[in-house]
Amino acid sequence: MNIRLFRERLRAVGSAAVAASMVIAACAAPSAASADTQAVGETLTTAWPNDVTSLDPVATANSPDMAMAYNVYQGLVGYTFERNEQGSYLAKGSELAPAVAESWDLGESSATFHLRPDATFYPSGNPVTADDVKWSLTRALDGLNAQDLTTNGLQSADDVEIVDEHTVTLHFRDADGSPVAPTTTTLAIYMMPQQSIVDSVEAMKHATEADPDASDWLRSHTAGTGPYYVSDHQPGQELTLSAVPDREPVPAFTKVIIRIVNDANMAALLRAGEIDLAEYNLSQTDMNMLESSGLNIASEPAARLTYLAMAADSGPFTDPLVRQAVAYALPYKLVLDSVYFGRAKRALSFVPSTSSAWTDAWAMYDTDLDKARALMAEAGNPEISVPLHYASTDKTQEDIALLIQGSLRQIGINATLTPHTDAEQWDVVNARSQPADGVEPAAPEMVLFNWGAWTDDPKIPVGFSSTTGGVNNYSLWSDPAVDEINAEWQMKANSPERDAAYKQAQEIIAKAAAVIPISYANRAVVMAPGMTGASFMVFPQSRFDLLEPAE
């Protein structure tokens, strides 16, 4: 909210809470170095439940990390948006738009990107070059999300060819080294935050022998080409983004104040006018109430899947009969009706329904407690008491976890609700799917998780969650037939034969029931009356530069 409106509200109601917000806003002014060239516009105030864990785009671990990367950095390519009647921006799937690269050409097994000749990094002012692209993608290949790149054909830094200062060619190969043709999915990965292009010249000034790629420095500093930079950060309290000076187009909101509020009631902050926008920690009940109070709610279908995963390699869920019993016990319709109030749909596969390879493989698991109890009896009625991990920062996920706990109790399974922050929830998954070298996978338990792929290619959910070595394979379940299907088809272009193979893989995975899709929910952004420009991408973060204040 802009300072003038804050002052008017302060005079009108004398609110101590608003006065405190004024103090915070006043302390977050742009640095003196940029004040004389900083464009003057509106100030947006929003709130996040937790702070960033890192400003380094390759080290994103929670939703704030991703949001920061989307607003401060750019990849080679970006999203193409179309604007709807409500003024929201909807990403058009894998349709690419220029970002750091102004154009690109496809070869038989390569993609050549032509960089914008006027692109510069802030705050250094260094020009963006092909060296920066190679350095950034090399870091990404060394990071936790390397599988995103390797499964899309970029196997090593040697496959990034510098043609000249503003031209770079990526060469695509499969795991055996054979050339593969680029596809829509191949290129779409380069609009993800983890593949952001970083100012290598500035970063390497801060490299050390112990930290050769300046990861420590990038954790707390930004060096990107996006519309904003971090002008102030008071860890655990507040972040301030300011529009990059002399960059076009100038955002309507030239300053964004992000208050770190932990468990504070987002709905109450919105009703009090202390924040202008909220996108986290809002229950469906909150949104119903806020909508009736006159706030603007932008809501659109999203490809964010909520699913339950059970450890299948050892422990109480080793027996597929027990996992199937859990699948029959889950209260699917109750979740849709009482948690989402109709703002979601049942997920009948973990492959998005927009994919030509989608099939309703999990439709066999309608809620049927009698069937679930019969399967438990067939398994010997084992006594099971196990943690159910979930994200406490997501009120909807917490409500779903409570319903699952109640349903499982009816078939003899005691699930202890175990809340986590977003970053901790990722740690839970990674501790089993990607344990450190020499470390055994974490205890065999169960996790409720939100996840979405950057495009609707079936190889992503199949390969990531249900193959040997899959980066998100919490269950540590795999099947030779599924491994073979993914190995054979993942790098091939779409075709009826490829679709049929991935449909077969989904049927096998559904029968094993180590992963149980539950729902695809709409994503909602609540804004002050009259505000427009909410953005809807694959991941649930806002592009602040697209927002517009009320007239």
C-alpha positions as CSV (number, residue, x, y, z in Angstrom):
1,M,0.0,0.0,0.0
2,N,1.3,3.5,-0.8
3,I,2.5,5.8,2.0
4,R,-0.3,8.3,1.3
5,L,-3.0,5.7,2.0
6,F,-1.1,4.5,5.1
7,R,-1.2,8.0,6.5
8,E,-4.8,8.5,5.7
9,R,-5.7,5.3,7.5
10,L,-3.5,6.2,10.4
11,R,-5.3,9.5,10.8
12,A,-8.7,7.9,10.4
13,V,-8.4,5.0,12.8
14,G,-5.3,5.6,14.8
15,S,-4.4,1.9,14.5
16,A,-1.2,0.9,16.4
17,A,-0.8,-2.0,14.0
18,V,-0.9,0.3,11.0
19,A,1.5,2.6,12.7
20,A,3.9,-0.3,13.1
21,S,3.6,-1.1,9.4
22,M,4.4,2.6,8.6
23,V,7.6,2.4,10.6
24,I,8.6,-0.8,8.7
25,A,7.8,0.8,5.4
26,A,9.8,3.9,6.2
27,C,12.9,1.8,7.1
28,A,12.9,0.1,3.8
29,A,13.8,3.0,1.5
30,P,16.0,2.3,-1.5
31,S,19.7,2.7,-1.0
32,A,21.3,6.1,-1.5
33,A,23.2,4.8,-4.5
34,S,20.0,4.2,-6.5
35,A,17.7,6.9,-5.0
36,D,18.4,9.5,-7.7
37,T,17.6,7.2,-10.6
38,Q,14.9,5.0,-9.0
39,A,11.5,5.4,-10.6
40,V,8.8,6.6,-8.3
41,G,5.6,4.6,-8.2
42,E,3.3,2.7,-5.9
43,T,4.4,0.6,-3.0
44,L,3.0,-2.9,-2.5
45,T,2.9,-4.5,0.9
46,T,2.5,-8.3,1.1
47,A,3.4,-11.0,3.7
48,W,5.0,-14.4,3.7
49,P,4.8,-17.0,6.4
50,N,8.6,-17.5,6.4
51,D,11.7,-15.9,5.1
52,V,13.8,-16.9,2.1
53,T,16.3,-19.7,2.9
54,S,18.6,-18.5,0.1
55,L,18.7,-15.8,-2.6
56,D,20.7,-18.2,-4.9
57,P,18.4,-19.4,-7.6
58,V,20.0,-22.9,-7.8
59,A,19.4,-23.4,-4.1
60,T,15.6,-22.7,-3.9
61,A,14.1,-24.7,-1.1
62,N,10.7,-23.1,-0.4
63,S,8.0,-20.9,-2.0
64,P,9.6,-17.6,-0.9
65,D,12.9,-18.7,-2.5
66,M,11.1,-19.4,-5.8
67,A,9.2,-16.1,-5.6
68,M,12.4,-14.2,-5.1
69,A,14.1,-15.8,-8.1
70,Y,11.1,-15.1,-10.4
71,N,11.2,-11.4,-9.5
72,V,15.0,-10.8,-9.4
73,Y,16.3,-13.2,-12.1
74,Q,15.5,-14.4,-15.6
75,G,16.2,-17.5,-17.5
76,L,17.1,-17.8,-21.2
77,V,13.4,-17.8,-21.9
78,G,10.2,-16.9,-20.0
79,Y,6.5,-17.5,-19.9
80,T,4.1,-16.2,-22.5
81,F,1.1,-14.8,-20.7
82,E,-2.4,-14.0,-21.9
83,R,-4.7,-11.6,-19.9
84,N,-8.2,-12.7,-19.0
85,E,-11.3,-10.6,-18.4
86,Q,-10.5,-10.3,-14.7
87,G,-7.1,-8.7,-15.5
88,S,-5.1,-11.8,-14.4
89,Y,-2.1,-13.1,-16.4
90,L,-2.3,-16.8,-17.3
91,A,0.9,-18.6,-18.5
92,K,0.3,-20.4,-21.8
93,G,1.8,-23.7,-20.8
94,S,5.2,-24.3,-22.5
95,E,4.8,-21.4,-25.0
96,L,8.1,-19.5,-24.6
97,A,8.7,-15.8,-24.6
98,P,12.1,-14.0,-24.9
99,A,13.9,-13.2,-21.6
100,V,17.7,-13.1,-21.4
101,A,17.6,-14.5,-25.0
102,E,15.8,-12.5,-27.6
103,S,15.4,-15.4,-30.0
104,W,16.5,-19.0,-30.6
105,D,16.9,-21.5,-33.4
106,L,16.4,-25.2,-33.3
107,G,18.8,-27.7,-34.8
108,E,18.5,-31.5,-35.2
109,S,19.9,-32.0,-31.6
110,S,20.6,-28.4,-30.4
111,A,19.1,-25.0,-29.6
112,T,21.0,-21.8,-30.3
113,F,20.1,-18.8,-28.2
114,H,20.8,-15.3,-29.2
115,L,21.2,-13.0,-26.1
116,R,19.8,-9.5,-25.9
117,P,22.7,-7.3,-26.8
118,D,21.5,-4.6,-24.3
119,A,20.9,-6.9,-21.4
120,T,22.8,-6.0,-18.2
121,F,23.0,-7.3,-14.6
122,Y,22.0,-5.2,-11.6
123,P,23.6,-3.8,-9.6
124,S,27.0,-4.3,-11.3
125,G,25.9,-3.1,-14.7
126,N,27.9,-5.9,-16.3
127,P,26.7,-7.0,-19.8
128,V,25.1,-10.4,-20.1
129,T,27.3,-12.7,-22.1
130,A,27.5,-16.3,-23.3
131,D,30.1,-16.9,-20.5
132,D,27.4,-16.0,-17.9
133,V,25.1,-18.5,-19.5
134,K,27.6,-21.3,-19.4
135,W,28.7,-20.5,-15.9
136,S,25.1,-20.4,-14.7
137,L,24.0,-23.7,-16.3
138,T,27.2,-25.4,-15.1
139,R,26.2,-24.5,-11.5
140,A,22.7,-25.8,-12.2
141,L,24.1,-29.1,-13.4
142,D,26.0,-29.3,-10.1
143,G,22.9,-28.6,-8.0
144,L,20.1,-30.6,-6.4
145,N,17.9,-30.1,-9.5
146,A,20.4,-31.4,-12.0
147,Q,18.0,-34.1,-13.0
148,D,15.7,-31.4,-14.5
149,L,18.4,-30.7,-17.0
150,T,19.9,-34.2,-17.6
151,T,16.5,-35.7,-18.3
152,N,16.0,-33.0,-20.9
153,G,19.2,-33.7,-22.7
154,L,21.8,-31.4,-21.2
155,Q,24.2,-33.9,-19.7
156,S,27.3,-31.8,-18.9
157,A,28.9,-28.4,-19.1
158,D,30.6,-29.6,-22.3
159,D,27.2,-29.5,-24.0
160,V,27.1,-25.7,-23.6
161,E,28.9,-24.2,-26.5
162,I,29.9,-20.5,-26.6
163,V,29.6,-19.4,-30.2
164,D,30.4,-15.8,-29.6
165,E,29.8,-13.1,-26.9
166,H,26.0,-13.1,-27.4
167,T,25.4,-16.5,-28.8
168,V,25.3,-19.9,-27.1
169,T,24.3,-23.3,-28.4
170,L,23.0,-26.1,-26.1
171,H,23.6,-29.7,-27.5
172,F,21.2,-32.4,-26.3
173,R,22.1,-36.0,-25.7
174,D,20.5,-38.9,-23.9
175,A,22.2,-40.7,-21.0
176,D,24.1,-42.9,-23.4
177,G,25.5,-39.9,-25.4
178,S,23.3,-40.3,-28.5
179,P,22.0,-37.0,-29.9
180,V,18.3,-36.2,-29.3
181,A,16.0,-33.7,-30.9
182,P,14.9,-30.7,-28.8
183,T,11.2,-30.7,-27.8
184,T,8.9,-28.2,-26.1
185,T,9.7,-29.8,-22.8
186,T,13.4,-29.5,-23.5
187,L,13.3,-25.8,-23.9
188,A,10.6,-25.1,-21.2
189,I,13.0,-26.1,-18.5
190,Y,15.0,-22.9,-19.2
191,M,12.2,-20.7,-17.9
192,M,12.5,-22.3,-14.4
193,P,14.2,-20.2,-11.6
194,Q,16.9,-22.8,-11.0
195,Q,18.2,-22.2,-14.5
196,S,18.4,-18.4,-14.0
197,I,21.3,-16.6,-15.6
198,V,23.6,-15.1,-12.9
199,D,26.3,-12.4,-13.2
200,S,29.3,-14.6,-13.2
201,V,31.8,-11.7,-13.3
202,E,30.4,-10.2,-10.1
203,A,29.9,-13.5,-8.3
204,M,33.4,-14.7,-9.0
205,K,34.8,-11.7,-7.2
206,H,33.5,-13.3,-4.0
207,A,34.7,-16.9,-4.8
208,T,37.1,-18.6,-2.4
209,E,39.1,-21.8,-2.5
210,A,36.5,-23.3,-0.2
211,D,33.6,-21.8,-2.2
212,P,34.8,-21.8,-5.9
213,D,31.4,-20.8,-7.4
214,A,30.5,-18.1,-4.8
215,S,27.5,-20.0,-3.5
216,D,28.0,-18.4,0.0
217,W,27.9,-14.9,-1.5
218,L,24.9,-15.6,-3.7
219,R,23.0,-17.0,-0.8
220,S,22.6,-13.4,0.5
221,H,23.2,-11.2,-2.6
222,T,21.4,-10.9,-5.9
223,A,23.0,-10.5,-9.4
224,G,20.3,-10.9,-11.9
225,T,18.5,-9.3,-14.9
226,G,14.9,-9.3,-13.4
227,P,12.7,-6.3,-12.8
228,Y,13.6,-6.0,-9.1
229,Y,16.6,-6.2,-6.8
230,V,16.7,-6.7,-3.0
231,S,17.2,-3.2,-1.6
232,D,16.9,-4.3,2.1
233,H,16.7,-7.5,4.0
234,Q,16.1,-7.7,7.8
235,P,16.2,-11.5,8.2
236,G,13.2,-13.0,9.8
237,Q,11.3,-9.7,9.7
238,E,11.1,-8.0,6.3
239,L,12.4,-8.0,2.7
240,T,12.2,-5.0,0.4
241,L,12.3,-5.2,-3.4
242,S,12.9,-2.1,-5.5
243,A,12.5,-1.7,-9.2
244,V,15.8,-1.8,-11.1
245,P,16.6,1.8,-12.2
246,D,16.5,2.7,-15.9
247,R,15.0,-0.6,-16.8
248,E,12.0,-0.8,-19.1
249,P,9.1,-1.5,-18.6
250,V,8.8,0.2,-15.2
251,P,6.6,-1.9,-12.8
252,A,3.5,-0.1,-11.5
253,F,4.7,-1.1,-8.0
254,T,8.3,0.2,-7.8
255,K,8.7,-1.0,-4.2
256,V,7.5,-4.2,-2.7
257,I,7.6,-4.7,1.0
258,I,7.4,-8.3,2.1
259,R,6.7,-8.7,5.8
260,I,7.7,-12.1,7.4
261,V,4.8,-12.9,9.7
262,N,5.3,-16.6,10.6
263,D,1.9,-17.9,11.9
264,A,0.1,-14.5,11.8
265,N,-3.5,-14.6,10.4
266,M,-3.2,-13.5,6.8
267,A,-6.9,-12.9,6.5
268,A,-6.8,-10.5,9.5
269,L,-3.9,-8.6,7.9
270,L,-5.9,-8.2,4.7
271,R,-9.1,-7.1,6.5
272,A,-7.1,-4.5,8.5
273,G,-5.5,-3.1,5.3
274,E,-2.0,-3.9,6.7
275,I,-1.2,-5.8,3.5
276,D,-2.4,-5.4,-0.1
277,L,-1.9,-9.0,-1.3
278,A,-1.8,-12.5,0.2
279,E,-1.1,-15.8,-1.5
280,Y,0.0,-18.1,1.4
281,N,-1.6,-19.4,4.5
282,L,-5.2,-18.8,3.5
283,S,-7.8,-21.5,4.0
284,Q,-10.7,-21.8,1.7
285,T,-12.9,-20.5,4.6
286,D,-10.7,-17.4,4.8
287,M,-11.2,-16.8,1.1
288,N,-15.0,-17.2,1.3
289,M,-15.0,-14.6,4.1
290,L,-12.6,-12.2,2.4
291,E,-14.6,-12.3,-0.9
292,S,-17.7,-11.4,1.0
293,S,-15.8,-8.5,2.6
294,G,-15.1,-6.9,-0.8
295,L,-11.5,-8.0,-1.4
296,N,-10.5,-9.1,-4.9
297,I,-9.9,-12.8,-5.3
298,A,-8.2,-14.0,-8.5
299,S,-8.5,-17.8,-8.7
300,E,-7.4,-20.1,-11.6
301,P,-6.9,-23.8,-12.1
302,A,-3.3,-24.8,-11.3
303,A,-1.2,-27.8,-12.1
304,R,-0.2,-28.1,-8.4
305,L,-0.9,-31.7,-7.3
306,T,-1.4,-32.7,-3.7
307,Y,-0.5,-36.4,-3.2
308,L,0.3,-38.9,-0.5
309,A,3.5,-40.9,-0.7
310,M,4.4,-43.9,1.5
311,A,7.8,-45.5,1.9
312,A,7.7,-48.8,0.1
313,D,11.2,-50.1,0.5
314,S,10.9,-51.0,4.2
315,G,8.7,-50.4,7.2
316,P,4.9,-50.7,7.5
317,F,4.0,-49.9,3.9
318,T,6.2,-52.5,2.2
319,D,3.1,-54.7,1.6
320,P,1.2,-53.4,-1.4
321,L,-2.0,-54.6,0.2
322,V,-1.5,-52.0,3.0
323,R,-0.8,-49.2,0.5
324,Q,-3.9,-50.1,-1.5
325,A,-5.9,-50.1,1.7
326,V,-4.7,-46.6,2.4
327,A,-5.7,-45.6,-1.2
328,Y,-9.3,-46.9,-0.6
329,A,-9.5,-45.2,2.8
330,L,-8.6,-41.6,1.6
331,P,-11.6,-39.3,1.8
332,Y,-11.4,-37.8,-1.7
333,K,-14.9,-36.2,-2.0
334,L,-14.7,-34.9,1.6
335,V,-11.5,-33.2,0.8
336,L,-13.0,-31.5,-2.3
337,D,-16.2,-30.5,-0.5
338,S,-15.1,-29.5,3.0
339,V,-11.5,-28.3,2.4
340,Y,-11.7,-26.7,-1.1
341,F,-15.4,-25.7,-1.3
342,G,-15.4,-26.7,-5.0
343,R,-12.2,-24.9,-5.9
344,A,-10.4,-28.1,-6.8
345,K,-10.9,-31.4,-8.6
346,R,-10.0,-35.0,-7.9
347,A,-6.6,-36.0,-9.2
348,L,-7.0,-39.3,-11.0
349,S,-3.3,-39.4,-12.1
350,F,-0.2,-37.5,-11.2
351,V,0.2,-36.7,-14.9
352,P,-1.7,-33.4,-15.7
353,S,-5.1,-33.9,-17.5
354,T,-3.9,-31.6,-20.3
355,S,-1.4,-34.2,-21.4
356,S,-2.3,-36.5,-24.2
357,A,-0.7,-39.3,-22.1
358,W,-3.1,-38.8,-19.2
359,T,-5.2,-41.7,-18.1
360,D,-7.4,-42.0,-15.0
361,A,-5.3,-44.8,-13.6
362,W,-6.2,-44.0,-9.9
363,A,-9.9,-43.9,-10.5
364,M,-10.1,-47.5,-9.1
365,Y,-9.6,-46.0,-5.6
366,D,-13.0,-44.5,-4.7
367,T,-13.3,-44.1,-0.9
368,D,-14.4,-47.5,0.4
369,L,-13.6,-48.2,4.0
370,D,-15.0,-51.8,3.9
371,K,-12.7,-52.6,1.0
372,A,-9.8,-50.9,2.9
373,R,-10.5,-53.0,6.0
374,A,-10.7,-56.2,4.0
375,L,-7.3,-55.4,2.4
376,M,-5.8,-54.7,5.9
377,A,-7.2,-58.1,7.1
378,E,-5.7,-59.8,4.0
379,A,-2.4,-58.2,5.0
380,G,-2.7,-59.6,8.5
381,N,-4.0,-56.5,10.2
382,P,-0.6,-55.1,11.0
383,E,-0.3,-52.6,13.8
384,I,0.9,-49.4,12.2
385,S,1.8,-46.1,13.9
386,V,3.6,-43.7,11.7
387,P,4.3,-40.0,11.3
388,L,2.3,-38.2,8.5
389,H,4.5,-35.3,7.4
390,Y,2.8,-32.2,6.0
391,A,3.5,-28.5,5.4
392,S,2.2,-26.4,8.3
393,T,2.6,-23.2,6.2
394,D,-0.2,-24.5,3.9
395,K,-3.5,-24.3,5.8
396,T,-5.3,-26.4,3.1
397,Q,-2.7,-29.1,3.4
398,E,-3.1,-29.1,7.2
399,D,-6.9,-29.6,6.8
400,I,-6.3,-32.5,4.4
401,A,-3.8,-34.1,6.8
402,L,-6.5,-34.0,9.6
403,L,-9.0,-35.7,7.3
404,I,-6.5,-38.4,6.3
405,Q,-5.6,-39.0,9.9
406,G,-9.3,-39.6,10.8
407,S,-9.9,-41.9,7.8
408,L,-6.7,-44.0,8.5
409,R,-7.7,-44.4,12.1
410,Q,-10.9,-46.2,10.9
411,I,-8.8,-48.9,9.3
412,G,-6.4,-49.4,12.2
413,I,-3.5,-47.0,11.1
414,N,-2.4,-44.4,13.7
415,A,-1.0,-41.4,11.7
416,T,0.7,-38.8,13.9
417,L,0.5,-35.4,12.3
418,T,4.0,-34.0,11.9
419,P,4.1,-30.4,10.7
420,H,7.0,-28.7,8.8
421,T,8.0,-25.5,7.1
422,D,8.2,-25.6,3.3
423,A,12.0,-26.0,3.5
424,E,11.7,-28.8,6.1
425,Q,9.2,-30.6,4.0
426,W,11.6,-30.7,1.1
427,D,14.2,-32.0,3.5
428,V,11.9,-34.8,4.4
429,V,11.5,-35.9,0.8
430,N,15.2,-35.4,-0.1
431,A,16.4,-37.4,2.9
432,R,14.8,-40.4,1.3
433,S,15.0,-39.7,-2.4
434,Q,18.5,-38.1,-2.4
435,P,20.3,-39.0,0.8
436,A,23.8,-37.7,1.2
437,D,26.6,-40.0,0.1
438,G,27.2,-42.7,2.6
439,V,23.9,-41.9,4.5
440,E,21.0,-44.3,4.6
441,P,17.6,-43.1,3.5
442,A,15.5,-41.6,6.3
443,A,12.9,-43.6,8.2
444,P,10.1,-45.2,6.2
445,E,7.0,-43.1,6.8
446,M,4.4,-41.1,4.8
447,V,4.3,-37.6,3.5
448,L,1.6,-35.3,2.2
449,F,3.1,-33.1,-0.5
450,N,2.3,-30.4,-3.1
451,W,4.2,-30.7,-6.3
452,G,3.9,-29.6,-9.9
453,A,5.9,-30.0,-13.1
454,W,6.9,-27.1,-15.4
455,T,5.0,-28.7,-18.3
456,D,2.6,-31.6,-18.8
457,D,5.0,-34.1,-20.2
458,P,4.4,-37.5,-18.5
459,K,8.1,-38.2,-18.2
460,I,8.4,-35.7,-15.4
461,P,6.0,-37.2,-12.8
462,V,6.8,-40.7,-13.9
463,G,10.6,-40.2,-13.9
464,F,10.9,-38.1,-10.9
465,S,8.6,-39.9,-8.5
466,S,8.4,-43.5,-9.6
467,T,11.7,-44.6,-11.2
468,T,14.9,-45.9,-9.7
469,G,16.9,-42.8,-8.6
470,G,14.0,-40.4,-9.2
471,V,14.8,-37.0,-7.6
472,N,11.3,-36.9,-5.9
473,N,11.0,-40.7,-5.2
474,Y,10.2,-40.5,-1.5
475,S,8.7,-44.0,-1.6
476,L,11.8,-45.5,-3.1
477,W,9.4,-47.7,-5.1
478,S,10.3,-48.7,-8.6
479,D,9.4,-51.3,-11.1
480,P,11.7,-52.6,-14.0
481,A,8.9,-52.1,-16.5
482,V,8.4,-48.5,-15.5
483,D,12.1,-47.8,-15.5
484,E,12.3,-49.3,-19.0
485,I,9.4,-47.3,-20.3
486,N,10.9,-44.0,-19.1
487,A,14.4,-44.9,-20.3
488,E,13.1,-45.7,-23.8
489,W,10.6,-42.8,-24.3
490,Q,11.6,-39.9,-22.1
491,M,13.7,-38.1,-24.8
492,K,11.4,-38.9,-27.7
493,A,8.9,-36.5,-29.2
494,N,5.2,-36.9,-28.5
495,S,3.5,-39.7,-30.5
496,P,0.6,-42.1,-29.9
497,E,3.1,-44.8,-29.2
498,R,4.8,-42.7,-26.5
499,D,1.4,-41.8,-25.0
500,A,0.5,-45.5,-24.8
501,A,3.7,-46.4,-23.1
502,Y,3.3,-43.7,-20.4
503,K,-0.4,-44.7,-19.9
504,Q,0.9,-48.2,-19.2
505,A,3.4,-46.9,-16.7
506,Q,0.6,-45.0,-14.9
507,E,-1.4,-48.2,-14.6
508,I,1.5,-50.0,-13.1
509,I,2.3,-47.2,-10.6
510,A,-1.4,-46.8,-9.6
511,K,-1.7,-50.5,-8.8
512,A,1.4,-50.4,-6.6
513,A,-0.2,-47.4,-4.7
514,A,3.1,-46.0,-3.3
515,V,2.0,-42.6,-4.6
516,I,-1.6,-41.6,-4.4
517,P,-2.8,-38.4,-6.1
518,I,-5.5,-36.6,-4.2
519,S,-6.4,-33.2,-5.7
520,Y,-5.6,-30.5,-8.2
521,A,-6.6,-27.2,-6.5
522,N,-7.1,-23.8,-7.9
523,R,-4.5,-21.2,-6.9
524,A,-5.9,-18.1,-5.4
525,V,-4.4,-14.6,-4.9
526,V,-6.3,-12.2,-2.6
527,M,-5.8,-8.5,-3.4
528,A,-7.0,-5.1,-2.2
529,P,-10.1,-3.9,-3.9
530,G,-9.4,-2.8,-7.5
531,M,-6.0,-4.4,-7.7
532,T,-5.4,-6.5,-10.8
533,G,-2.6,-8.4,-12.5
534,A,-2.3,-11.6,-10.5
535,S,-0.1,-14.0,-12.4
536,F,-0.6,-17.7,-12.7
537,M,2.3,-19.9,-13.7
538,V,3.1,-23.5,-13.1
539,F,4.5,-22.7,-9.6
540,P,2.4,-20.7,-7.0
541,Q,4.4,-17.5,-6.9
542,S,3.5,-14.0,-8.0
543,R,5.3,-11.8,-10.6
544,F,5.1,-8.5,-8.8
545,D,6.0,-6.5,-11.9
546,L,2.7,-7.5,-13.5
547,L,0.5,-6.2,-10.7
548,E,-1.5,-3.0,-11.1
549,P,-3.0,-0.8,-8.3
550,A,-6.6,0.3,-8.2
551,E,-7.3,3.3,-10.4
